[in-house]
Every structure is written in C-alpha cells, then in structure tokens.
Amino acid sequence: MEKSKNQHVVPHPDGWAVKGAGNGKATKVHATQSEAIVHAKRIARNQSSELLIHGRNGRIRERNSYGRDPYPPRG
C-alpha cells in the first residue's frame, strides 16, 4: 500500500491546487478553494492522512487530521 501523504490546498495561478506533500506537480487544480478542499478531503480520508488548507498568502490557515492522530486530545 502506498504511504499516505498529507494533502495541501494551495493557491495556484489558475485557482486552487491540491498537492500531495513533497509532490512537485498538483494532483488537480480547481477554480475555487472550496472545490479543492472537497477533493483534498476525499483523498486525505482515503489515505488516512492530514489536510492542510493554505490561505492566499501561502500560510496554513486550517488543518484537519483523517488518520490516526499520534497526539489525540485528552478527554
């Protein structure tokens, strides 16, 4: 099985791109950030990885984990 890669939603000249961590090329480019998030969320769930959503400035603005969290919150 392929090792899971965190999925990033990043600004792209043609809209918003979904990129696997360490990948040079985008998995897919979407016109809107919300479309890219839906696509990236699906991949992250399938791979049990993390989804990192970047803002227009390139900085991470949101992060969601869909895998085994090594540091789950105490409850």
Secondary structure, 3 states (H helix, E strand, C coil): CCCCCCEEEEEECCEEEEEECCCCCCCEEECCHHHHHHHHHHHHHHHCCEEEEECCCCCEEEEEECCCCCCCCCC
